[in-house]
Amino acid sequence: MSFINYPAREINCKIVYYGPGLCGKTTNLQYIYKKTNPDAKGKMISLATETERTLFFDFLPLSLGEIRGFKTRFHLYTVPGQVFYDASRKLILKGVDGIVFVADSQVERMEANVESVENLKANLVEQGYSLDLIPYVMQYNKRDLPNAAPVEEMRKLLNPNGVPEFESIATEGPGVFETLKSVAKLVLVELKKGAGG
C-alpha cells in the first residue's frame, strides 16, 4: 500500500496496469512518458525480450502535485501479459494502490480479456486484496481498429460493476491521460479516507 515518507514529505503510490498480452499496457506508459514534463518524471525502465514484449515489468515514476503539503509520487508498473509469467504478475501486485485494466478491443481477444480479469481477481485474493475494494478503472484500448467489439459488449463482459471506464487509442494518446487521472484520483480519495477524511 502507499508509502508515506514523512521527513521528505512524500506520498508514494503504486499503480499497476494489468491486462492480456499485447493489449497496450507498455504503450500507455510510453505515451505518458513521452508527454510528461521532464521535471515530473523519472527514468522509464523496461525489461523486455528481444521481440520487445514485456518480460517482467515496465516502471515509470511520476510526480502529480501535492496533497496537504505532501508531494505525491505515483509509480506506474505494467505486468507481463503472457500466461506463463503469472509469478511475476503476483509479485508486481504486492503493495498495489490502484489498478488499470487495459482490455484489447479486438473481437478475437475477448476470451483473453476475460481470462486476464479472472487472473487479476485470483492474484489479488492471494495477496489479501479484493478487486471490489481497490481503486480500479477499465480502459478499452485499440478503439481505432476495424475489428473492435462494441463497448456495450465489452462492458457486459468485463465491467459488470460499472467502475470508471475509458475508450483509448494508446498509440496516439486518446484516453491515456484520462485513464491515469481517474485512477490517481481514486487512489488519493482512498488515501484521504485512511488519513481520517
C-alpha positions as CSV (number, residue, x, y, z in Angstrom):
1,M,0.0,0.0,0.0
2,S,1.0,3.6,-0.2
3,F,4.3,4.5,1.5
4,I,4.5,7.9,3.3
5,N,7.9,9.4,3.8
6,Y,7.4,12.0,6.5
7,P,10.9,13.5,6.5
8,A,10.8,14.1,2.7
9,R,7.0,14.9,2.9
10,E,6.3,12.5,0.1
11,I,3.5,10.0,-0.5
12,N,4.4,7.1,-2.8
13,C,1.6,5.2,-4.5
14,K,1.8,2.2,-6.8
15,I,-0.5,1.8,-9.8
16,V,-0.4,-1.4,-11.9
17,Y,-1.5,-1.7,-15.5
18,Y,-2.9,-5.2,-15.9
19,G,-4.3,-7.0,-19.0
20,P,-3.6,-9.7,-21.5
21,G,-0.5,-9.9,-23.7
22,L,-0.1,-7.2,-26.4
23,C,-3.2,-5.2,-25.1
24,G,-1.2,-1.9,-24.9
25,K,0.0,-1.7,-21.3
26,T,3.5,-0.7,-22.2
27,T,2.2,1.6,-24.9
28,N,0.2,3.5,-22.2
29,L,3.3,4.1,-20.2
30,Q,5.4,5.0,-23.2
31,Y,2.8,7.6,-24.2
32,I,2.7,9.1,-20.7
33,Y,6.5,9.2,-20.5
34,K,6.7,10.9,-23.9
35,K,4.1,13.6,-23.0
36,T,5.2,14.3,-19.4
37,N,7.3,17.3,-18.4
38,P,10.9,16.0,-17.7
39,D,10.8,17.6,-14.2
40,A,7.8,15.5,-13.2
41,K,9.1,12.1,-14.3
42,G,11.9,9.7,-13.5
43,K,13.6,7.3,-15.9
44,M,11.3,4.7,-17.5
45,I,12.7,1.3,-17.1
46,S,11.6,-1.6,-19.3
47,L,12.6,-5.2,-19.1
48,A,11.7,-6.6,-22.5
49,T,12.5,-9.6,-24.6
50,E,14.3,-9.2,-27.9
51,T,10.8,-9.0,-29.5
52,E,10.0,-6.1,-27.2
53,R,7.4,-8.0,-25.2
54,T,7.4,-7.2,-21.5
55,L,9.5,-9.8,-19.7
56,F,9.0,-8.6,-16.1
57,F,7.6,-5.1,-15.9
58,D,7.9,-1.5,-17.1
59,F,8.3,1.1,-14.4
60,L,7.7,4.9,-14.6
61,P,7.8,7.2,-11.6
62,L,5.6,10.3,-11.9
63,S,5.0,13.4,-9.7
64,L,1.4,14.5,-9.7
65,G,1.3,17.6,-7.5
66,E,0.7,17.9,-3.7
67,I,-1.8,16.8,-1.2
68,R,-1.8,18.6,2.3
69,G,1.8,19.7,1.7
70,F,3.0,16.2,0.7
71,K,4.4,15.6,-2.8
72,T,2.6,12.7,-4.4
73,R,4.7,10.3,-6.4
74,F,3.0,7.7,-8.5
75,H,4.9,4.6,-9.5
76,L,3.4,3.1,-12.6
77,Y,4.0,-0.6,-13.4
78,T,2.9,-2.9,-16.1
79,V,2.8,-6.7,-15.7
80,P,3.8,-9.2,-18.4
81,G,0.6,-10.3,-20.1
82,Q,1.7,-13.7,-21.3
83,V,0.1,-16.5,-19.4
84,F,3.3,-18.2,-18.3
85,Y,4.5,-15.1,-16.3
86,D,2.0,-15.5,-13.5
87,A,4.6,-15.5,-10.7
88,S,5.9,-12.1,-12.0
89,R,2.3,-10.7,-12.0
90,K,1.7,-11.8,-8.4
91,L,5.0,-10.2,-7.3
92,I,4.2,-6.9,-9.0
93,L,0.8,-6.7,-7.4
94,K,2.3,-6.6,-3.9
95,G,1.6,-3.3,-2.3
96,V,-0.6,-2.1,-5.1
97,D,-2.8,1.1,-4.5
98,G,-4.7,1.2,-7.8
99,I,-5.2,-0.9,-10.9
100,V,-5.9,0.0,-14.6
101,F,-7.2,-3.0,-16.6
102,V,-6.2,-2.5,-20.2
103,A,-8.6,-4.5,-22.4
104,D,-7.9,-5.3,-26.0
105,S,-10.9,-4.2,-28.0
106,Q,-10.4,-6.7,-30.8
107,V,-13.3,-9.2,-31.0
108,E,-10.9,-12.2,-31.1
109,R,-9.2,-11.1,-27.9
110,M,-12.4,-11.1,-25.7
111,E,-11.6,-14.5,-24.2
112,A,-8.1,-13.4,-23.4
113,N,-9.5,-10.3,-21.7
114,V,-12.0,-12.3,-19.6
115,E,-9.2,-14.8,-18.6
116,S,-6.9,-11.9,-17.6
117,V,-9.6,-10.2,-15.4
118,E,-10.2,-13.6,-13.7
119,N,-6.4,-14.0,-13.3
120,L,-6.3,-10.5,-11.7
121,K,-9.0,-11.3,-9.3
122,A,-7.4,-14.6,-8.2
123,N,-3.9,-13.0,-7.8
124,L,-5.3,-10.1,-5.8
125,V,-7.1,-12.5,-3.4
126,E,-3.8,-14.3,-2.9
127,Q,-2.3,-11.0,-1.8
128,G,-5.2,-10.3,0.6
129,Y,-6.9,-7.7,-1.7
130,S,-10.3,-7.6,-3.4
131,L,-10.9,-6.0,-6.7
132,D,-14.2,-4.7,-5.3
133,L,-12.4,-2.6,-2.7
134,I,-9.3,-1.4,-4.5
135,P,-9.2,1.7,-6.8
136,Y,-9.8,0.3,-10.2
137,V,-10.6,1.6,-13.7
138,M,-11.1,-0.1,-17.0
139,Q,-9.6,1.0,-20.3
140,Y,-10.9,-0.3,-23.7
141,N,-7.8,0.1,-25.9
142,K,-7.4,-0.1,-29.7
143,R,-10.7,1.5,-30.4
144,D,-9.3,2.6,-33.8
145,L,-9.2,-1.0,-35.1
146,P,-11.8,-2.1,-37.6
147,N,-12.4,-5.3,-35.6
148,A,-13.1,-3.6,-32.3
149,A,-16.0,-5.0,-30.4
150,P,-18.9,-2.7,-29.3
151,V,-18.2,-1.0,-26.0
152,E,-21.6,-2.2,-24.7
153,E,-20.5,-5.8,-25.2
154,M,-17.1,-5.3,-23.6
155,R,-18.8,-3.6,-20.6
156,K,-21.1,-6.5,-20.1
157,L,-18.2,-9.0,-20.2
158,L,-15.5,-7.0,-18.4
159,N,-17.1,-4.3,-16.3
160,P,-20.3,-5.6,-14.7
161,N,-19.8,-3.4,-11.6
162,G,-19.5,-0.2,-13.6
163,V,-16.1,1.1,-12.5
164,P,-14.9,4.2,-14.4
165,E,-14.2,3.2,-18.0
166,F,-12.4,4.9,-20.9
167,E,-12.0,4.3,-24.6
168,S,-8.5,4.6,-25.7
169,I,-6.0,4.5,-28.6
170,A,-2.8,4.3,-26.6
171,T,-0.6,4.5,-29.7
172,E,-1.9,8.0,-30.4
173,G,-3.0,9.2,-27.0
174,P,-6.8,9.5,-26.7
175,G,-7.9,8.1,-23.4
176,V,-4.4,7.6,-21.9
177,F,-4.3,10.5,-19.5
178,E,-8.0,10.3,-18.8
179,T,-7.4,6.8,-17.5
180,L,-4.4,7.7,-15.4
181,K,-6.1,10.8,-13.9
182,S,-9.1,8.7,-13.0
183,V,-7.2,6.0,-11.2
184,A,-4.9,8.6,-9.5
185,K,-7.9,10.5,-8.2
186,L,-9.5,7.3,-6.8
187,V,-6.2,6.4,-5.0
188,L,-6.0,9.9,-3.5
189,V,-9.6,9.6,-2.3
190,E,-8.7,6.3,-0.6
191,L,-5.6,8.0,1.0
192,K,-7.7,10.8,2.4
193,K,-10.1,8.2,3.9
194,G,-7.2,6.5,5.5
195,A,-5.9,9.8,6.9
196,G,-9.3,10.4,8.6
197,G,-11.0,12.4,5.8
